[in-house]
Structure formats: C-alpha cells, structure tokens
C-alpha cells in the first residue's frame, strides 16, 4: 500500500496515451493518472488537480518523498493546471498532453513545479 503501491501503479501506465478527461484503464490525463495511482496506494483523490492539492498536505520542495504530488500553477492553489507523481531523484511520472504518452522524466524538463503535497 501507500506510496510504493501508487508508484508501482503509475509505472505500469508508462507508454499509455494522454487523453483529456481520461482516468484509465488505457489512457490518462494528469489528474486521472495521479487519482488512480493513489487509489492503488489506498487513498481516494478526486479527478481534479486543484482538489487533489486541497485534499493533500502541502509540503515544500525539500520535503519531497517518492509518491508525493507535484503541481504547476500560475496563481497559487486555485490556478493549478498540471499534476504529476514524484518518483525520487528529481524524477516524476505524468500524463503530459495530447500527442504524448505517460512518461517518467525529470521534474525540471519543462516548467519547474511550484506546489507540492503529500496525499
């Protein structure tokens, strides 16, 4: 259970396509992937990145542990537009955007996330 199970589930989805509004079993959007991954870890999260942040415990970058959630926002928690699951060593798994598949990449390859939370 917990973070290990959430990460194992997320890794099983690597290579599956992004589709807006999807929450599996064979295509994903960002919050659908984190929602189902954490369901495998025994925690219920909504299928909405802002609500996932609101229902989790905010942490700082220095507190990140594998399984924590990374968020991107233009204007604080209400402006969150993307979520990913942290895998450790500066890496994350996410469902990036149309035309791309679920991938494990550096959390710094794009815009650096600016909010962090522990489900």
N, C-alpha and C positions, 0 to 999 in steps of 0.2 A: 504493500500500500504506500500511500504518501507520494513524496516527490519521485522516488525511484520508479514507481509504477506509472506515474504521469509521464516521466521522461521515456520510459520503455514504450509506452503507447505512442507518444509523439514520433519516436524514431521509426516505428512501424509504418508511419504515414509518409515517410520520405519518398519523394518522387511522384506523389499523387497530385493532381491538378488543383489549382486555385479556382474557385467558383464563388461569386458573390452570394452571400446568404447560406452557403453550404456548411453542414456540420457532419459530414461523413455519410456513408462509410467509405466512399471512394473519391470524394472531392471536398474541398475545405475553403472557408475564408479564415481570416486570422483569429477571430474570437471563437469560431466554431471549433477550430483545432485546439485552442487552449481549454475550452469548455469540456470537450470530450476527453482530452488528455487528463485533466484533473478529475473527471468523473472516474477514470480508471484508477486514479490515486485516492478515491474515496471522498472527494469534495465536490459539492454542487456549485457551479458558477453559471451565471446567465450567459446567453448568447449575445452579448453586447459589451464591447471593451470598456466603456465608461463604467458600467455597472460592475464589471469584474474588478476594476480598481476600487470602486466604492465598497465592495463586499470583502476585500482583502485588507491586509495590514500594510500600510505604507512603510517602506524601508528606504535606506539610502543605497547608493551605488556600492559603497564599501561593505555593506551588509549582505550583498547578493550571495545566494547559495543556489546550487542546481535545483531546478523546479520553480524558482521564483519567476514572476512575470515582469516583463519589460514593456513599457508603454511609451508611445510617441504622442506629443501634444503640442498644439500651437498656443494654448492659452490655459494651462492648468488642467486639473482633472476633467472639467466639463468639455475640454477641447481634444480629448484623446481620440486619435484616428487610427491607431495600429497597436497590436499587442503580439508578443512573442513569449516563448518559454526559454528561460536561461538554462544552458546545459553545462556551464562551467568553463573556466579558462577563456573568458571573453567570447564564448560562442553561444548561439541561440538556434532554435528551430522555429520557423514561422511559415505561414502561407502568405507569400508576398503580395501578389497582384495578378490580374488576368494575364494569361500567357506564360505564367511561371508556375512551377510546382513547389510543393513543400520542400524546404531545403534547410540544411544546417550550415550556417555561415557565421562569420564574425559579427558581433553585435555592433561593430563600428563600420561595417562596409558601406553603409548608407548614411542616414542622419543618425546621430547618436541619440539613444533613448534618453528621456529626461524625467521619467517617473518610474518607480519600481515598487512592487508589492509582493507580499507573501500570502498565498491563498490559505 
